[in-house]
């Protein structure tokens, strides 16, 4: 076989990154931007339309931004893909498989020696 018969293809296998925006992986910037947008709109609605005191409006409106930041930095940033969904599934349904944490019961047909 001649080396001219071999076909070489550049696969760019090292280019698996989805990029970064302001130090956040992939599209995580949009989660924070969305949380900030919802917070500003909520603050304006509470303060302008419903006449809630300003500091109360700011504290209530900060909740969406804090939740988004917790999600991004706690479950997505620097974590493997699907980490957030795996955590949710583990909390809802328990572990899928793993070592048994409770002792195994004796076989019911084996009588104890008396």
N, C-alpha and C positions, 0 to 999 in steps of 0.2 A: 504494500500500500504506500503510495507516494504522499508526501506532506502536502502536495498541491491538491490532493483529492479530499482532504479534510476541510470541513466547513466550520469556521469560527464565527460565533455570534456574540456580540456584546450584550450581556443581559442586564447590566446595571443593577445587580442584585443588592448592592449596598445602598441604593437610593429608595429605601422603604419609609423614610421619614415623611410625615404629613406636614412638616413645616412648623414654625413657631411664630407667635405674635405676642410681643411684650413678655417673652419668657414663658408663655403658656403653650403647651403642645397642641397641635392640630387646630381645631375650631373651638377650643375651650374659651377663647376670648369672647365669643358670641354669647355664651351662657352668662358671663359677667356683665356684658353690655346689656343683655336683655333684663337681667335682674336690676341693673341700675335704672333702666328705662321704666320698668314697672314701679320701682321705688319712687321715682320722681313724679310719675303720673298719680300714684296713690297719695303722695304727699300733697300735690296740688288739689286733688279732689277733696281730700279730708279738710284741708285748710281753707280753700276757697268756697267750695260748695256747701260743706256741712258745718263750717265755722268751728271746727275743732281747734283747740289751742295749738300754737305752732310747735312747741316742744313735744306734745303728744303726737301730733302729725308726723314729726320727724322720727320719733321712736317707732311708731307703727309702720311707717313707710320703710324703715330700715330692715324690717323682717325679710322681705323678698331678697334683698341684696345679701344679707347674712346667710340665708338658706342657699342661694346660688354659690356664694363663695365657699361655704362648707362642702357642698357637693363637688365643686371643681377641685379644691385643694385636698379634700379628704378622700374622694373616691375616684378621681380621674387623673389629676396631674401626677406624672411619674409612676403611674400604675400600669399593669399589663392590660391589654384589651379585655373588655367585658368584666373587669373587676367589680364595677358597681352592680352589674346584674347578677354576678355570682354571689355577692354579699346579700343582696335582696333575696335571692332564691334560698340561700342558707338560712336567713332569718325567718322566712316564711315556711319552708318545708324541712329544715334540718339538714344534716349532712347527707350527701348522696351515698358515700361509702367511706370506710375507714376502719380503724381498729375498734374492736368492741370495748366499751368503757365499763360495762357491767359484767360480773363473772358469769360464766356459762353454767347453767343448771345441770344437775346430774341426769343422765338418761333415765326416763321413767320406768323402763323395764329392768334396769339393774337394781336389784334389791341390796340395801346396805347389809354389810356383814354384821351378824348379831352374835 
